């Protein structure tokens, strides 16, 4: 009883603080993050704002740099509503660049730094960018993407010759004024206007550009400020890409809304992580699940417990490593969250309930309407009753999470630049005729206390032997096997077999025991959930935001003559994983071996 009361009081405290802050987020208000930063500049100009390696910019210096970008933009003819592409690795100028563009009301397309060729061309083109700010480290990649009549190409930080057609942005910024251009430069801008184009990870096909307004930016940032209560004394370590909402909005907001400092890492490094946290005296850091797994798989580091971290926040920390991660690295508080860049479903796990991605009690549903509805995995469609409406799941029943559209800032669905892509994500006539809900594409269960637990992505879950197999749950079990560093689970088609058979790519070390694996999995997974095929690899391909790639793996299947990696299959006769040879593959495909 006392635990339940404490949980409720904790939730009410944080939600109350967040809602109090969100009263400032109004669609028609001209107030944006620019105004908040300028308030910090007036109040505490010398406080550190951005830290990267040996470079420290105070709030006054960051703002002056952003002002230079703003005056450059005005000189270049960039005005309110114009689109500017930003392709640059993590560094202080990344923040200064988009902050400067906001000062003139421009919209910024945050381009994934891992893209090249067609994907890069596509991302810039769908944003309709007239100008591109490109870091010198990526200038040759941008130049090679083939923009014949593309955006004006500006290179920042070049020390040598520029690519053909490029202009020197560093020189232009040096000539620009560090003084504020004034609010008249963005006159007419309101919070409902677009701030960013933020792109999907591109795990399937070309990236899609999601609309991201100033209102959504502040709504998201205030959510984390309300949950973690940062102050100007806090230092937030951010090793995640600034082109994505987790590293580029959530972590940035913790610092800039509170007047604290953002510690920027050019790229995540397992070996340097704790050195950085210790050196820069970080008090918080932003994570994603794979980052936590990488750290946990690394050898002990002398500084991994010698730090000033008081809280961390992120998404994707899986239940099977949660407590181990928290205990090994002496993390006082973990605030797991759930949210999608393009969606309207967001929640936080304020009290650190292990495994939960967040909580939305009934009494807050008016502000954040979030439900779980029955979903047919095989048909990949919601289940509707005789009346044609959706059926809400019972407690702990797995279904698709959806969010109500309309009303407050937290309920808006801003969608993609392509309206057809946006429409695909909207469910209509869900609980009443004419209503509209955002379909997250994620399977979750909600318990009796309103905690949500992630199960799998729709499309990653597959059916085998008439049962649904959640790849994430199988992956959790495999990742806990001694000697397994990483696991990526998916389903593959087998001739004559209904559904898809489970397959997993494993990255293993010297502690891995293939002979004992089948017995280990038998005690932990139902027969239909045990992977039929295994592929041992030296690495698992991930996106720039550490999401595992599966599309190519599914396409490649389990043919040993087409795959160089060692393959194994769960032999139904021996009950062990045996080497998959060309002859055994032929037996499986012909049906001689019954899986």
N, C-alpha and C positions, 0 to 999 in steps of 0.2 A: 504494500500500500504506500509506504513512504517513498519507495523508488518511483512509483507511478506519479505521485504528487510532485516529486522533484523533476521528473521528466516533463510534466506539463508546465510547471513554473518556468523551467529553462526555455521551453519552446515559446511560451507567451512572452517572456522577456525579450528574446531575440526578434520574434516576429513584430512585437510592439515597437521596438526600436527601428526596425526596417520600415514598417508602415509609416512611422512618424517621418522618416527621411523621404519616403516616396511621395509624400504630399507635395514636394517641390517639383515632381516630374509631371508636367502637364503638356499635352500635345501642342497647344497653341502658344506655349511660353517661348520666348527667345533665348532662354537660359540654356547653355550647353556647358560642356566640360571646360571650354575656353574661359568662361566667367569664373568657374571654380578655381582654376589654376591662377588666374589673375588676382583672385582674392588672396591666395597663399603668397603670391609675389609681393603684394602690398603689405601683408602681415609679417611674413618671415622670409624676406628675399634671400638671406644667406643660408637657409637650411638646404641640405643636399637633396636634390630631386632625382638625378640619374647618375648611377655609378656603373662604369664598365671598364674592367681592367684597371689601369691607373688613371683613368679619366673620371673626374667628378664635376658634374654641373649643378650649381645651386639653382633654386627656383628662378632667381633673377636671370641667370645665365641661360637656362633652358628657354625661358620666355623670350629673351632677346634673340636667341637663335631661331625660335619659331616666328618671331616678328620679321626676321630677315627672309624667311621662306614666304611669309605673307606679302611683303613688299615685292619680292621677286615675282610672285604670282600675279600681282596687280600689274606689274610692268610687262609681263608676258601675255596680258589680256585675259587671265583666268578670273572668272567672276562667279557669283553665287549660282549654284546648280551645275557648274562645269565639272567634268570628271577628270581625275588625275590618277594614273597608275603609279603604284609604289612598289618597286622591286629592289629590296635591299636586305642584307643579312642583319641580324640583331645588333644594334648599336644605338647610342643616344640620338643620332640624327634621324632614326626611324620615327621616334616619338615627336621630335621637333618638326619633322616634315608634315606629318598629318595634323599636328596641332596648328601649324602655320596655315595649312589649307583650310582648316575650320575657321580661322580668323577672317577669311574672305568668303566663307560660305561654300567652298568647293567640296566635292564628294571624292572620296579616296578609295581606289580599288587595291586591296591588299593582296598582292600576287605571291603565290607560293614560290619560294626560292628554289625548290627542287624541280620546277618545270623548265622545259626547253622545247624547242621546235613547235609542233602543232598545238600542243597543250598550252604553251605559253602564249602563242599567237591568239588562240581561242579565248583565253582568259582576259586578255587585254581588249580584244575586239568586242566581246559581249558587254563589257562595261562602257563601251563608247568613249574611251579616254582620248582626249585631245593632246595631252601631255603625259610624259612618263618620267618619273624621278627614279634613276637607276644607280645603285651603288657601283663603284668602280669594279668591285670583285665579280659583278655579274654583267658587266657591260658587253663583253664578247658573246655571252649567252643570249642576251636580248638582241644584239645586232644580227645574230645568226637565225633568229626566228622568222625572218622574211617579211618585215613590215615595209612593203613598198610605198604605200600611202598611209602609213600608220601614224601614231602620235608623235609629236615633237619629242625628241630623245635627249634628255638632260642627264649628264653623268656627274655624280657627286663623289669627291675623294680621289679623282684621277691624279696620278703623279707622272704619267707619261702621255704618249699619243692617244688620242681619242679614236674610237671606231668611226668609220665614214658616216657622215650625217649627224653625228652627236655634237652637242653643245656642252660647254664647261659650266656646270652648275656651281661648282666651288668658287669660281671667279665671279659669277653673277651674285652669289650670296655675299661675298666679301664687299661688294659695292652697294649692297642693299642696306637700308636703315635698320638698326636694332630696336627702334622705337615702335610703340604700338600703332597699327594702322587705324585704330579706333573702331567702334562698333558700326560706323556707317559702311565699312567695307563689306559687312555681312547683313546689312539691313534687309529685313523681310524674312530672314531665316527663322524657322521655328523648330521645336524639338521633334516634330513629326517628320521633318525632312530627313532624307537619307544622309548618313554620315559616311558609312563604309559599304563597299561590296566585299563580303567575306565568302570564300569559296568552299564548297564541299571538298573532301579529301581526294576525290577522283579514284576511289577503289574500284569503281566500275565506270568505264567510259570517261568522257571529258568532264572536267569540273563544272559545276553549276554555281552561278553567282547568287548568293542570298542578299536580299536587301537588309540593311542594318541601320536604323534611324538613330538620331541623337537621343530620342526618348528611350529606345531599347537599350542603348549604351548606358545611360544613367540608371535605368531600372536594374540592369544586371550588376553594375558597379555598386549601387546602394545595397543590393541584396547581400553582397559579400562584406561590405562595410558593417552592415547590421549584424551579420553572423559572427564576425571576428573582432569587431571593435578596434580597428587599428588607430594609432595616434601618430602625431608627427615624429615621435621617437622610434617608430617601427621602420624596419628595413626589410623589404620583400625581395627575396631571391627568385629570379625568373629565368630558368634555363630553357623555356619553351618558345616555339616560334612566335614572333610578334605579328605574323600575318594571320594567325588564327585567334578565335575568340577567347580560348582559355588563357593563352599566354599574352595575347595582345589587348584584351579588354578586362578580364577578371583580375589578373595580377596587377595590371597597370592601374586599375581603379582603386585597389587596396591602397596603393601609394598616393596617387594624385588626388583622390577625394579626401584623404586624411592629412595631407601635407607631409607624408612620410617619404622615404627614399625607395626607388626601384633599382635593384641590382640586376643588371642585364648581362647575361652570358651569351656570347656569340653563338655557340652551339652546345647542347647538353653533352657533358663528359662524365662518365662514371668515375674515372680516376681523379678528376679535379673537383667533383661535387662538394665533398666535405672540406676540402682545402678552401674553396670559395666561401662556403657557409661560415667557416671559422674566421677567415681573413677579413671578410666584409661585415662581420658581426650581424649576420642576418637573424631576424627574429621570427620570420615566417618564410615559407616557400610554397610555390604552386607546383602541383604534381599532376601527372596522368598515370594510369595504372601501370603501363609498361615501364615507365621511369622507376617506379617503386620496385618492380620485379628485377630490373637491371641492378639496382643498388643492393637488393637482398641477395642476388646471386654473386655479387662481387666479394672478394676476400675482405676480411676485417680491415678497417682503416683506422689509424691511430686517433683520428679526430672525429669519428662518427658519433661519439657521445659527448664530445667536448665542444659544445655549441650553445648559442643563446636562443634557439628555436623555442617559441612558446605555442605555436599553432601552425598547422599546414592545411591547405585546402586544395581540392582537385576532384577528379572523377576517374573511375575505373579501378580503384583499389579493391581487389577481389577478396572475398571473405576468407579464403584459405591462407592468405598471407597477412591479413590485416593486423592481428595481434602480434605476430612474429615481427612484422615491420615496426610497429609502434614500440615494442619492448626492446628490440635490438638497438634501435637508434634513439631511444629515450625521447620520444615525441609526446609532449604533454597532451595535445589535443588535435584530433583529426576531424575536419569538417568536409565530409564527402558531399558532392552535389550532383545533380542531374540537370541537363539542359541541352538544347540543340541550337546551333547558331541561327537557323532559319525558323525555329519553332516558337511556340508560346508556352510550352510546359517547362517549368523550372521548379526545383525544390532543393532544400538543403537538409542534411542530417546534423542538426545543431548539437545533439547530445552525444554523438559518437557511437550510436548503436551499431555494433559490428555487422558489416555486410549491407546495411541499408543505404540507399542512394538519396534518401530524403523522406520527409514526412509532410503530409497535407491533411490535417484533421478536418473533421466536418465543419467546424466553426470558422475555418479560413477558406472554405470552398467558394464562398461568394466572391473572393478576390482572385483565387487561383483554382478555378474549377478543373479538377484532374480526376479522371476515372479510368478504370480498367474494364474493357469489354471483351466478350468472348471472341475468339479468333480461330479460324480454320487454317492450320498451318499448311495443309496440302493444297488447298485452293488459294491460299494467301489472300483471304478476304474475311471481313468481320462476319459473325454469325447474327442473323436477324430472326426475330420471332415471327409468329403468324401475322402480327400487325405490321410487319415490315420495319420495325424499329430494332435497334441494337439491344443486346442483353448484357447487363452489367455483371461482372464476375463476383462470385462469393469470396469471402476472405480466403487468401492463400490459393485461389484459383488463378492459373496463368492466363493472361490475355494481353491485348494490345493497350498500351497507355495512350490516352487521348486528352486533349486540352480544349476547353470551350473557347470559342472565338467571339470577340466583341466586348465592348465595355471599357474597362480600365486599361492602363498601359501594359499591364502584365498579361492581358488577354488578347492583345492584337496579334495578328498573323501577317507579317510583312512579306513573306514568301520570297520567290526568286524573280530574277529579271524576266524570265520566260513565264508568262502567265499559264501556259499549259503545264509546266512543271509544278507551279503553285497549286493548280486545281487538283492535281493528282494527290496532293497531301491533305485535301479537305474531305471530311466525311459529312454528309448531309442527312437530315432526318434521322438523327441518332436516338435521342430520347423523346423528341417531339417533332412534329412536322415543321419544317422550315429552319430548324436549328443547324448550326455548323460547328464542327469540331476539327481540330488539327490532329492528323494521324501521325504519331511519332515514328512508326516503323519499328518500335521496340516492344518486346514481350517482357512483362513484369508481373509480379504478384504483389498484392497489397494485403498486409496482415490485419488482424482485428484492432490493432492500435494505430492504424493508418500509416505505418511505415511501408515504403515501397522497396522492392528488391528486384534488381535487374536479372533477367533470365537469359535473353539472347536478342540479337537483331533478327527481324523477320527476313527470311531468305537464308540466314545462317542456320536456323533450325530446319531439320529435315526429318522425313519419316523413313523408318526402317523396321521391317517386321510388324507393320501396323502401329508402331509407336513413334511419338515425337521425340527427337533427340536434340537437345540444346547443346550446341557446340561449346558454349562458354562453360557449361557445367562439366562437360567431359574434359575441357582444357584445364579447368581448376584441378581435377584429379590427376591428370598427367603431369601438370607443373609441380605437383607435390611429390612425384616419384623421385627417389634419390638418384642423382646424376642427370636429371633432366633440367636444362637451363631455360628452355623455351618450348612451347607447344602451340601449334596452330591446327585446329580441327575443322574439318569440312566433310561434305558428303560427295561421293562419286557414283556415277551410273555404272551398273554392272548388268550386262545382257541377261535377260530372263529373270531379273530380280526386281520386285516391286520396290518403289522408293529409291533411296540412295544408301549405299553402304558407307559407314564411317571410315574416315582416313585421317591420319595426323602426321604432320611434319614435326620431327623432334630434333632439337639441338641438344646434344648430350656431352657429358664429360666422362672421365675415367671411373666414376662411381656407378655408372649406369650398368644394370644387369638385365640384358635382354631375356635370359632364361627365366628369370623370376617375374618378369613383367606381367604375363598373362594371369598368374596367380594373384598378384597384387591387385590388378584391375577387377578380377572376379569377385574379390571381397568388397569392392567399393562401387562397382557400377553394375546396373542391370545388363543382362546378356545382350539386349538390342543396342545398348549404348556403348559397348566396348568397341573400339576401333577395329575394323576388319583388316585395314592396311596401315602400315607404318612406312614413313620415308625419313631416313636419317640425313640431315643436312648440316652444313657448317654454319648456316645463318638462315634467318627468316626475314623475308622482305617486308618492310613496313613503309607506310606513307610518311610524309614530313611531320605528321602529328602522331607517329608511332602506332597507327592502326595497321593491323596485319593485313597483308594482301592475300586474297583467296582466289580471285577469278582465274588467274593463270594456272594455279594449282588444280582447280576443279577441271579445267580444260585438259591439262596434261594427264590426268587420271592416274592409272597404276600400271602402265606398260613398262616393264624393265628394259625393253629394247629402245624406248624413247626417252628414258630418264636415266641420267648418269648416277644419281644418288642411290645408295643401297635401299632396296625395298623388302618389306616383310609382310606376311599375311598370317592371320590367325587360323592355323590349320585345325579344321573341325575334328580330325582324327587324333592328333597328338595333344590338342588343347594348348599348344604353345605357338609363339610367333616363329615362323620358319622363313628362311630366305626365299623370296619370290623370284623364281627363274622364269625364263621364257616358256619352258615346258609347262610349269605350274600355272602360269598366266593363261596359256592356251586351254588348260583343263578348266580353269574358272570361267573363262569366256564361253566355252562350249557347253558348260553345265555339268561336266564330269565331277567337279568339286562343288558340293552344295554348301553355300555359306550359311 
